[in-house]
Structures are given as C-alpha cells and as structure tokens.
Amino acid sequence: MNTEALRFDYEVSAPWLKHYGTVPAHLTYPDGSMVDAIAAVAEKYPNYTAFTFQGKKTTYAEMMKQISRVGRAFAAAGIKKDDRVTVCMPNCPQAVLCFYGLNLIGAVATMIHPLSSVGEIAFYIKDSGSVAAVTLEMFYGKFMEVLKEAPVDTLVVSSISDALSPIMKFGYWLTEGRKMDRLDMQPPAVPWSDFLKKGDTYAEPYIVKRAGHDPAAILFSGGTTGKTKGILLSNLNFNALGLQTIAMATTFEPGQSMLAAMPMFHGFGLGVCIHTMMVAGGNSILVPRVSVESYARLLKKAQPNYIAGVPTLYEGITRNPYMNGVSLACLKGVFSGGDSLSIELKKKFDKFLKDHGATVTVREGYGTTECVTASCLTPVDLYREGSIGLPFPDTYYKVVRPGTIDEVPYGEDGEICLTGPTMMHGYVNQPEETASTLRRHDDGYVWLHTGDLGKMDEDGFIYFKQRIKRMIVTSGYNVYPSQLENIIDAHEAVQMSCVIGVPDSYRMQKVKAFVVLMPGVKDTPELKKELFEHCKKNIAKYAMPYEIEVRESLPKTLVGKIAYTVLEKEEQERIKNRRA
C-alpha cells in the first residue's frame, strides 16, 4: 500500500465538532486503492470471514486469492488500466470479486442494476464507454438485445451456482437451475469458468498500483428526480467513506457482520454494506434478492450485528408476521438512508426494535451518490427530532441560498452543500452539469451543491427537507411534501403516504396526497373525512391536499424509494386525457 497519507483539515466553520464526543474530528486516509485497503485488512485478519453467500463463508485470505484470479482473468481478456467494465449483477460473490478485481488492474467498474431494461443497459454501457460487461446467465437473452445497440468486446456470463458449494449447487439445480434453458453462448459471450481458466494461463504482469484520487467506479444516479447521470468516483472516495463510517458509528469491530441487502449498484449497498465492512474487517452477508419476508427470515437466521436499509423496508418489517418472536438483541447498529425517514416511522421502528430485544435505535443518515452515499449520521447517543445528524469527520456542510454560493444564517432553509474526501470527480460526459454541481466558493474550496433543501442549526445538526425540485409552489407559497407526509403518516390509519404537486392554472400547483392504509383498515367515505379533518388541524390552508387518494401500494424505485415522479407523471397524463 502507498504509505503516503491524505488529510482534509479545512479552515471552515464546523460547529458540530463540539458534539462529537469520542469521534475524532479528523482522520488520515491512505493514498492507495480500494484493494490496497482491504489487502491490509486481509493481512491482519486472514481467517476472518469477508463475505457469506447462501451459507458459504469466504475468508479474507481466500477472497484476496479470488480477487487476484479474477483480476488476472480480466487482464487476459484485454482489459487495461482506465478501461470501463459494466458489472450487471445482484449481490453475489462474483459481483464483489469483479468490483475489486477490476480495481486491482486499474480498471473502472460501472455498477448497474440487473433488472434494468434493455434500453437502460445500452445507455449505461455507451455512456460509461464500457469495453466489456459481466452478468448472470438469466440475463443473457436481454444482453444479446443490448449488444445490438451497445456492443462490447467481451461479455462474461456467470451463474449463481458458480459461487455455491457442491451441495448447494445441486440444490440450486433442483429448484432454479433446471427451469432455465441451457445456453448456446455466442461471441462475445464467454462462460465464467472459461473466463477464469484463460486468466490462469495468463503470464503477463497485470496488477496496477493506483493512487487515492485515481478513478475506481461509476455509479448512476436517478430513479426519483430526473435524468440519469453517471457519477465518477475514486479510490479515496470509497476508502474515506469506509473509515468515516467506522469512526462515526463508533461500534464497528472486526469479525462483526452486516446484512448486505442494499444492491451493489447503489452507493449505500456498495459503499456501506460491502466496502465499509471490508475496511472494518467485517462479514458482508450477501443477499441477492430482497423481499420483506426473505429479509425477516434472514434476520432470524443470520443474526447480523448491523442492518442498513431504506425506510420502506423497515416499515414492511414492522408489519411482517414472521418477525413475531424473533430476537434482535444481536444488533449493534441500525442505519436508515436512501430516502427520508419520517418522524412517525422512526418512532414506530424504534419501538419495534425494543419489543424484539434490541438495545439500539435506528440512526438516520444522509448523503448523495455524488459522495458515494452517506456523509452525515445521527450520533449514537444524541438525537434531535427531525435532524439527520452531524457531518462525518472531514466532511464539511454549509447551507446556501438556492442558485447562489451565499451562505444563509443558521436555522434558515437553503440548499445543502458539502465538501470533503468523498466528493465525486464529476459526472461522466456532462461537463456543464459537473460545473454547476461542483462549484468553488469564496473560501477557496470546491463544494458539492446537492440540490437538496435543508437547514443547519447553531450546533451543526443538519435538517433535510427534500429535493429542491420537489418543492411545491402553490398560490405563491412553498410547500414541503416531506412535512405533509410526516403529518399524514401520524394518523393511526395510515401506513405510508406520498405528497405531490399537480399542475393548476390558477394556483400554479395544487397538493395531492396518496396514502396506503394500515392492514385491515378499509377505505370508506368516513375515513376520508377523518383524514381531511386530521390534515385541517395540522396543515396550513394553502398547503391542504385537494384530494387524498387511497392506494394498495405506492410505486418504488429499484432501491425501494417511493417514486413520486411516477405519481406526478400519472397525474399529468390524467389531466392531459381529461382535456383531450
């Protein structure tokens, strides 16, 4: 590992430091690659479990050998330094090994969701400039369609069974494998086993030493707010995130485990559930497919020390009958991110944890993919209602007047900006977007403009409201959907809600609410009247929903966020059809 160290002791206001307690204000970051970071862990804890998949455990020593083998195989396939390779896989060992194997040879991994459409995958490949791709055999047919639009030199095709023990392989064939037709692979496709074998005979040097600031991965934003953008992240971004998360959490110890259910194409899953655990010497329990029921079963069986998820997952767990009698005393940390955690849901889930023997409460975090994932976390022993916590060590926050670089006073709403070692290189192929997002302020530092609305109090606690673009403007007033959702969710009949703005010729926008009712609660005129009365008591007249629509479920993105843009598009289409 490069012994050079990187520091980020900026001369800017940081009022939150007085509440850090035992958390260090500053950390030292190695100027090396992600593989360098976990190699140091493997040297110290070779026999500790690095990841578990379908009951099969892989030690750090074994993982490093497998990373080396996969890296050599990529080199044999012609992948060179700075080449981009698309990894389109669920949370499985092959995805982990490809991510780090590409890092070993100085290439850049582009992580995407395997359930993406043909058009989406083609866009990801072309936008990232990928020369190769890796996927599972169940997606082979889809990739053959993709390659007509976005050809690559090599398509590596694996199977879930490639990562299983002999006994588990047989079980997989009996349940899943025999349902799939035997593939007749055509170039440029190559089976995983052949890919590895070709690497085994490769005799040329293949390991490339990289510095912290060198590019390492591309993650794509999107899902709730608009146009998808490729986000270029460095080795330092991931290594800093790992060290910062460990320091801020205060409870991480080598040998502990985390249920890695958040997908690896997402910064939360890749950065926290995988790389942070690797940096901590922990065990990532890889979960390839997630449902509320399967998650509940895993909690009971695996008894992890940490779980990380989005609010909708936690809400579902509280209602899952399989959780009855399940002890969660094993938990040392519960983290929520990826979407806003309502005050009511936090209260509900904290009670759920306590009722199941846990001694911890859910800790909400905040971040953006532009800084890998989390950059702010609720302190372990200090919670302020409505706050998303304090910035990570060496991560600096400020709140500015939207559209400017002018800082607003404490307590005043504005755009959240941040800077520090996890800040992205920029957007792929979008220099104008990069320039508008990464802006140099009068203090001389480059700040990431998140596009999120929030405020900071005098003690440095951060309060997130929502995306600036999501703010509803009605009759000249600003309405914040998250505030209304907190109020609606507080009603005992409501399981979850989503508030949107609907175009209106008189008011510019009017407010509409969508709700999912608690199990067993029926949608009746009387209940609607009760919900409206509840809103009238707690919501200003100008912000009142003109309609409350009950639905069995709300649309979600691939990572489980409520996809409010889908509801907005539905309403716009409804208005259009009404006018036609």
C-alpha positions in Angstrom: 0.0 0.0 0.0 1.1 3.5 -0.7 2.3 4.9 2.6 1.5 8.4 1.7 -1.4 9.9 3.7 -4.1 12.3 2.8 -5.7 14.9 5.2 -8.7 17.2 4.9 -8.4 19.7 7.7 -10.2 22.6 6.1 -10.4 26.0 7.6 -14.2 26.4 7.6 -16.8 26.7 10.3 -17.7 23.3 11.9 -20.0 23.9 14.9 -20.9 20.2 15.0 -17.5 19.2 16.3 -18.4 20.1 19.9 -20.9 17.2 19.9 -18.5 14.6 18.5 -17.7 13.0 21.9 -15.2 10.2 21.2 -15.4 10.6 17.4 -12.2 12.0 16.0 -12.5 15.4 14.2 -10.0 14.3 11.6 -8.8 11.1 10.0 -5.8 10.1 7.9 -6.6 8.4 4.6 -4.2 6.1 2.7 -3.2 7.3 -0.7 -3.9 3.9 -2.4 -6.5 1.8 -4.0 -9.6 0.1 -2.6 -7.8 -3.3 -3.0 -4.8 -1.9 -1.1 -7.2 -1.1 1.8 -8.7 -4.5 2.1 -5.4 -6.2 1.5 -4.2 -4.6 4.7 -7.2 -6.0 6.5 -6.6 -9.4 5.0 -3.0 -9.4 6.2 -4.2 -8.6 9.7 -7.3 -10.9 9.8 -6.7 -13.6 7.2 -9.0 -16.1 8.8 -11.9 -13.8 9.4 -15.0 -14.1 7.2 -15.1 -11.5 4.5 -18.4 -12.4 3.0 -21.1 -15.1 3.3 -23.3 -16.3 0.4 -26.1 -18.8 0.8 -24.4 -20.1 3.9 -20.9 -20.4 2.3 -18.3 -18.4 4.1 -15.2 -16.9 2.4 -12.2 -15.7 4.5 -10.2 -12.6 3.7 -7.2 -14.8 2.7 -9.5 -16.7 0.3 -11.1 -13.6 -1.0 -7.8 -11.9 -1.9 -6.7 -15.0 -3.9 -10.0 -15.0 -5.8 -9.7 -11.2 -6.4 -6.3 -11.8 -7.9 -7.6 -14.6 -10.1 -10.4 -12.5 -11.4 -8.1 -9.5 -12.0 -5.8 -11.7 -14.0 -8.7 -13.0 -16.0 -9.8 -9.5 -16.9 -6.3 -8.7 -17.9 -6.2 -11.9 -20.1 -9.5 -10.6 -21.7 -7.7 -7.4 -22.8 -8.9 -5.1 -20.0 -6.3 -2.4 -19.4 -5.8 0.5 -17.0 -8.7 3.0 -17.0 -10.9 0.8 -19.1 -14.5 0.7 -18.0 -16.4 -2.5 -17.5 -20.1 -2.8 -16.7 -21.0 -5.2 -13.9 -24.7 -6.1 -14.0 -25.2 -8.5 -11.2 -27.1 -8.8 -7.9 -25.3 -9.1 -4.5 -23.3 -12.2 -5.1 -19.6 -13.2 -4.8 -18.9 -12.7 -8.5 -20.1 -9.1 -8.2 -17.7 -8.5 -5.2 -14.8 -10.2 -6.9 -15.3 -8.3 -10.2 -15.6 -5.0 -8.4 -12.3 -5.5 -6.6 -10.6 -7.5 -9.4 -11.1 -4.6 -11.8 -9.7 -2.3 -9.2 -6.6 -4.5 -8.9 -5.8 -4.0 -12.6 -6.5 -0.2 -12.5 -9.8 -0.5 -14.4 -13.1 1.2 -13.6 -16.2 -0.8 -12.6 -19.6 0.5 -13.8 -22.1 -1.0 -11.4 -25.7 -1.2 -12.7 -28.9 -3.0 -11.7 -29.6 -6.4 -13.4 -33.3 -5.6 -13.6 -32.6 -2.6 -15.8 -34.3 -2.6 -19.2 -32.5 -3.2 -22.5 -32.6 0.5 -23.3 -31.2 1.4 -19.9 -28.4 -1.1 -20.0 -27.5 0.1 -23.5 -27.4 3.7 -22.3 -25.2 2.7 -19.3 -22.7 0.9 -21.5 -22.5 3.6 -24.1 -22.4 6.5 -21.5 -19.6 4.9 -19.5 -17.7 3.8 -22.5 -17.5 0.2 -21.3 -15.5 -2.3 -23.3 -16.8 -5.3 -21.5 -19.6 -6.5 -19.3 -20.4 -9.1 -16.7 -23.8 -10.6 -16.0 -25.7 -13.7 -14.9 -27.0 -16.4 -17.3 -30.6 -15.5 -16.5 -30.0 -12.1 -18.2 -28.1 -13.5 -21.2 -31.0 -13.1 -23.6 -31.5 -9.5 -22.5 -27.8 -8.7 -23.1 -27.9 -10.2 -26.6 -30.5 -7.5 -27.3 -28.4 -4.9 -25.5 -25.3 -5.7 -27.6 -27.2 -4.8 -30.8 -27.3 -1.2 -29.6 -24.2 -1.1 -27.4 -21.5 -3.7 -28.5 -18.7 -4.7 -26.1 -15.6 -6.8 -26.8 -16.3 -9.3 -24.0 -19.5 -10.4 -22.2 -18.7 -12.7 -19.2 -21.7 -14.8 -18.2 -21.8 -16.3 -14.8 -24.4 -18.3 -12.8 -25.4 -18.1 -9.2 -24.3 -21.7 -8.9 -20.7 -20.7 -9.7 -20.5 -19.3 -6.2 -22.1 -22.2 -4.4 -20.7 -25.3 -2.6 -21.3 -28.7 -4.4 -24.2 -29.5 -2.1 -25.8 -26.0 -2.7 -25.2 -26.3 -6.4 -27.2 -29.5 -6.5 -30.0 -27.8 -4.5 -29.9 -24.8 -6.9 -30.2 -27.0 -9.9 -33.2 -28.8 -8.4 -35.0 -25.5 -7.6 -33.9 -22.9 -10.0 -31.3 -24.2 -12.5 -33.4 -26.7 -14.3 -36.0 -24.1 -15.0 -33.5 -22.3 -17.3 -32.7 -23.4 -20.8 -29.1 -24.4 -21.5 -27.4 -21.5 -23.1 -25.7 -21.7 -26.5 -23.4 -18.8 -26.0 -22.2 -16.8 -29.0 -19.2 -14.4 -29.1 -18.5 -12.1 -27.5 -20.1 -14.1 -24.6 -17.8 -16.4 -22.5 -18.8 -18.5 -19.6 -17.4 -17.6 -16.1 -15.4 -20.8 -15.9 -13.8 -20.3 -19.3 -13.1 -16.7 -18.4 -11.2 -17.8 -15.2 -9.3 -20.6 -17.0 -8.0 -18.2 -19.6 -6.7 -16.0 -16.8 -5.0 -18.9 -15.1 -2.7 -19.3 -18.1 -2.0 -15.5 -18.4 1.7 -14.8 -17.7 1.9 -11.1 -18.2 2.1 -8.5 -15.3 -1.5 -7.4 -14.5 -1.5 -5.6 -11.1 -1.6 -1.8 -11.5 -0.8 0.4 -8.5 -3.3 3.2 -8.1 -3.4 6.4 -6.0 -6.3 7.6 -3.9 -7.5 10.2 -6.4 -7.5 7.8 -9.4 -10.9 6.8 -10.7 -12.4 3.5 -9.4 -16.1 3.2 -10.1 -19.1 4.7 -11.9 -22.5 4.7 -10.2 -25.6 6.1 -11.8 -28.0 8.5 -10.1 -31.6 8.6 -10.9 -34.8 6.8 -10.1 -36.8 9.7 -8.4 -35.8 13.0 -9.8 -35.0 13.0 -13.5 -32.2 12.4 -16.0 -29.8 9.6 -15.1 -26.2 10.7 -14.7 -23.0 8.6 -14.4 -21.0 9.6 -11.3 -17.3 9.0 -11.4 -15.8 8.1 -8.0 -12.3 7.5 -6.8 -10.5 5.0 -4.6 -10.2 7.8 -2.0 -14.0 8.3 -2.1 -14.7 4.7 -1.1 -11.8 4.3 1.4 -12.7 7.6 3.1 -16.3 6.6 3.3 -15.3 3.3 5.0 -13.1 5.0 7.5 -15.5 7.8 8.2 -18.5 5.5 8.7 -16.5 3.3 11.1 -15.4 6.4 13.1 -18.9 7.9 13.2 -20.7 4.7 14.0 -18.3 4.1 17.0 -19.4 0.4 17.3 -17.7 -1.4 14.4 -15.3 -4.2 15.4 -13.5 -6.8 13.2 -15.5 -10.0 12.9 -18.9 -8.4 13.1 -21.5 -9.0 10.3 -23.9 -6.9 8.3 -26.8 -8.0 6.2 -25.8 -6.7 2.8 -29.3 -6.4 1.3 -28.9 -3.0 -0.4 -27.9 -3.6 -4.0 -24.4 -3.2 -5.1 -25.3 -0.8 -7.9 -26.3 1.7 -5.2 -23.8 3.6 -3.2 -25.5 2.6 0.1 -25.1 -1.1 -0.7 -21.6 -0.9 -2.3 -20.1 1.7 -0.1 -21.5 0.8 3.3 -22.7 -2.8 3.2 -19.7 -4.0 1.2 -16.6 -1.7 1.3 -17.1 -0.3 4.8 -17.5 -3.8 6.2 -14.4 -4.9 4.3 -12.4 -2.0 5.7 -13.7 -2.8 9.2 -12.7 -6.5 8.9 -16.3 -7.5 8.9 -18.5 -10.1 7.2 -20.9 -8.9 4.5 -23.8 -11.4 4.3 -24.7 -11.1 0.6 -28.4 -11.0 -0.2 -29.1 -11.4 -3.9 -32.9 -10.9 -3.8 -34.8 -9.0 -1.2 -38.4 -9.1 -0.1 -39.8 -8.2 3.2 -40.4 -11.8 4.0 -37.0 -13.1 3.0 -35.4 -10.2 4.9 -37.2 -11.1 8.0 -36.2 -14.8 7.6 -32.5 -13.7 7.2 -32.7 -11.5 10.3 -33.8 -14.6 12.3 -31.3 -17.0 10.8 -28.2 -14.9 10.3 -28.5 -12.7 13.5 -26.3 -9.9 12.0 -24.8 -7.2 14.0 -25.8 -4.4 11.6 -28.6 -3.8 9.1 -28.8 -0.9 6.6 -31.9 -0.2 4.6 -34.4 2.3 3.2 -37.4 3.4 5.2 -39.9 1.4 3.1 -38.1 -1.8 4.0 -38.2 -1.0 7.7 -41.9 -0.1 7.5 -42.5 -3.5 5.9 -40.6 -5.4 8.6 -42.7 -3.9 11.3 -45.8 -5.5 9.7 -44.3 -8.9 8.9 -45.8 -11.7 11.0 -42.7 -13.8 10.6 -40.9 -11.3 12.9 -43.1 -12.4 15.8 -40.8 -13.8 18.5 -37.6 -13.0 16.6 -34.8 -11.7 18.8 -32.9 -8.7 17.5 -30.6 -8.5 20.6 -27.7 -9.2 18.1 -27.9 -5.7 16.6 -25.2 -3.2 17.3 -26.4 -0.7 14.7 -29.4 0.0 12.5 -28.9 2.6 9.7 -31.5 4.2 7.5 -30.7 6.0 4.3 -31.6 6.4 0.7 -34.8 8.3 1.5 -36.2 10.5 4.2 -37.2 8.6 7.4 -40.4 10.2 8.8 -40.5 11.0 12.4 -43.5 8.7 12.8 -41.8 5.7 11.2 -38.7 6.3 13.3 -40.8 6.1 16.5 -42.6 3.0 15.2 -39.4 1.2 14.2 -37.6 2.1 17.4 -40.5 0.6 19.4 -40.3 -2.5 17.1 -36.6 -2.9 17.8 -37.1 -2.5 21.6 -40.0 -5.0 21.5 -37.7 -7.5 19.8 -34.9 -7.3 22.3 -32.6 -4.7 20.5 -30.8 -2.2 22.7 -30.2 0.2 19.7 -32.4 2.7 17.9 -32.4 3.4 14.1 -29.8 6.0 13.1 -30.8 8.1 10.1 -28.1 9.1 7.7 -28.0 11.4 4.7 -25.9 11.6 1.6 -25.9 11.5 -2.2 -24.3 9.2 -4.7 -22.1 12.2 -5.6 -20.3 11.4 -2.4 -20.7 7.6 -2.7 -23.6 7.6 -0.2 -23.7 8.7 3.5 -21.9 11.9 4.7 -24.0 12.6 7.7 -25.3 10.4 10.6 -27.3 10.7 13.7 -24.9 10.4 16.7 -25.2 7.2 18.7 -26.2 8.9 21.9 -27.7 12.3 20.7 -30.9 12.6 18.7 -32.8 15.7 17.7 -36.2 15.2 16.3 -36.3 15.9 12.6 -32.5 16.0 12.2 -30.4 13.7 10.1 -27.5 14.1 12.4 -24.0 15.5 12.1 -21.5 15.5 9.3 -18.8 12.8 9.1 -15.2 13.6 10.1 -13.5 15.8 7.5 -16.8 16.3 5.7 -18.0 19.9 5.9 -21.5 21.2 5.4 -23.0 24.6 4.7 -26.4 25.9 3.6 -26.6 28.4 0.8 -29.3 30.5 -0.8 -30.5 28.3 -3.8 -28.9 29.3 -7.0 -26.0 31.1 -5.3 -22.9 30.4 -3.2 -24.1 32.8 -0.5 -24.4 31.1 2.9 -27.6 31.6 4.9 -27.9 32.1 8.7 -28.3 29.1 11.0 -31.9 27.9 11.0 -32.7 29.3 7.6 -33.7 27.0 4.7 -31.4 26.7 1.7 -29.5 24.3 -0.5 -27.3 21.8 1.3 -23.7 21.9 0.2 -20.8 19.7 1.3 -17.1 19.1 0.6 -14.6 16.5 1.7 -12.8 13.4 0.7 -15.8 11.5 -0.6 -16.8 14.2 -3.1 -17.0 12.8 -6.7 -14.7 13.5 -9.6 -17.7 14.6 -11.6 -20.4 13.5 -14.0 -19.4 11.3 -16.9 -19.7 13.2 -20.3 -21.6 16.1 -18.7 -19.1 18.9 -18.1 -21.9 21.6 -17.7 -23.7 19.5 -15.1 -20.4 18.9 -13.3 -19.6 22.6 -13.3 -23.0 23.6 -11.9 -22.8 20.9 -9.2 -19.1 21.3 -8.1 -18.6 25.0 -7.5 -15.7 26.9 -6.0 -16.8 29.2 -3.2 -15.2 32.4 -1.8 -13.4 30.3 0.8 -11.3 28.7 -1.9 -12.8 25.2 -1.6 -14.9 23.3 -4.1 -18.4 22.5 -2.8 -20.9 19.9 -4.0 -24.3 21.5 -4.5 -26.7 18.7 -3.6 -29.9 20.1 -5.0 -31.4 19.2 -1.6 -33.3 21.7 0.6 -32.5 21.8 4.3 -31.0 23.8 7.2 -28.3 23.7 9.9 -28.9 24.8 13.4 -26.3 26.6 15.6 -24.9 23.3 16.9 -24.3 21.9 13.4 -27.2 19.5 13.3 -28.5 19.1 9.7 -32.2 19.0 8.8 -33.1 17.6 5.4 -36.4 18.7 3.9 -36.4 17.3 0.3 -35.1 17.8 -3.2 -35.4 21.4 -4.2 -37.0 20.3 -7.5 -39.7 18.5 -5.4 -40.8 21.6 -3.6 -44.4 22.5 -4.4 -45.2 26.2 -5.1 -48.9 26.9 -4.7 -50.5 30.3 -4.7 -47.0 31.8 -4.1 -46.4 29.6 -1.0 -43.6 27.0 -0.7 -45.0 23.6 0.4 -42.7 20.9 1.5 -44.0 17.4 0.8 -41.9 15.7 3.5 -43.5 17.9 6.2 -47.0 17.0 4.9 -46.1 13.3 4.7 -45.0 13.4 8.4 -48.4 14.8 9.4 -50.4 12.3 7.3 -48.3 9.4 8.5 -49.1 10.3 12.1 -52.7 9.2 11.6 -53.3 5.8 13.0 -55.0 4.5 9.9 -52.1 5.4 7.5 -49.2 3.1 6.8 -47.4 5.5 4.4 -48.1 8.5 2.2 -46.7 10.5 -0.7 -47.5 14.1 -1.5 -47.1 15.6 -5.0 -47.8 18.8 -6.8 -50.4 18.7 -9.6 -50.4 21.4 -12.3 -53.1 24.0 -11.7 -53.9 27.0 -14.0 -55.0 29.2 -11.0 -52.5 28.3 -8.2 -49.6 27.0 -10.4 -49.7 23.8 -8.4 -52.1 22.2 -6.1 -51.4 19.5 -3.5 -52.5 15.9 -3.8 -51.8 13.1 -1.3 -51.6 9.4 -1.9 -51.9 7.0 1.1 -51.6 3.3 1.8 -53.7 2.3 4.7 -52.8 0.0 7.6 -53.7 -3.7 7.2 -57.3 -4.3 7.9 -58.3 -0.6 7.5 -61.0 -0.1 4.8 -61.2 2.9 2.5 -64.6 4.5 3.4 -66.1 8.0 3.0 -66.0 8.3 6.7 -62.3 7.6 6.8 -61.6 10.1 4.0 -63.5 12.7 6.0 -61.4 11.8 9.1 -58.1 12.1 7.2 -59.1 15.5 5.8 -60.1 16.7 9.3 -56.7 15.4 10.6 -55.0 17.5 7.8 -57.0 20.6 8.6 -55.9 20.5 12.2 -52.2 20.3 11.3 -51.7 21.8 7.9 -52.0 25.4 6.7 -54.9 26.1 4.5 -52.8 26.9 1.4 -50.9 23.6 1.8 -54.0 21.4 2.2 -54.4 18.5 -0.2 -57.3 19.0 -2.5 -57.6 15.2 -2.8 -56.5 12.1 -0.8 -56.3 9.0 -3.0 -56.0 5.6 -1.3 -53.9 3.0 -3.0 -52.9 -0.6 -2.2 -49.3 0.3 -2.8 -47.0 3.1 -4.0 -44.6 2.9 -6.9 -41.0 2.4 -5.8 -37.6 2.8 -7.5 -35.2 -0.2 -7.8 -33.7 0.6 -4.3 -37.1 0.9 -2.6 -37.6 4.7 -2.6 -41.1 6.0 -3.2 -41.0 7.0 -6.9 -43.0 10.3 -6.6 -42.2 11.2 -10.2 -44.2 8.2 -11.4 -47.3 9.6 -9.5 -46.6 13.0 -11.0 -46.5 11.6 -14.5 -49.7 9.7 -13.9 -51.5 12.9 -12.8 -50.1 14.8 -15.7 -51.4 12.1 -18.1 -54.8 12.1 -16.4 -55.1 15.9 -16.8 -54.0 15.6 -20.5 -56.6 12.9 -21.2 -59.3 14.9 -19.4 -58.6 17.9 -21.7 -58.5 15.8 -24.9 
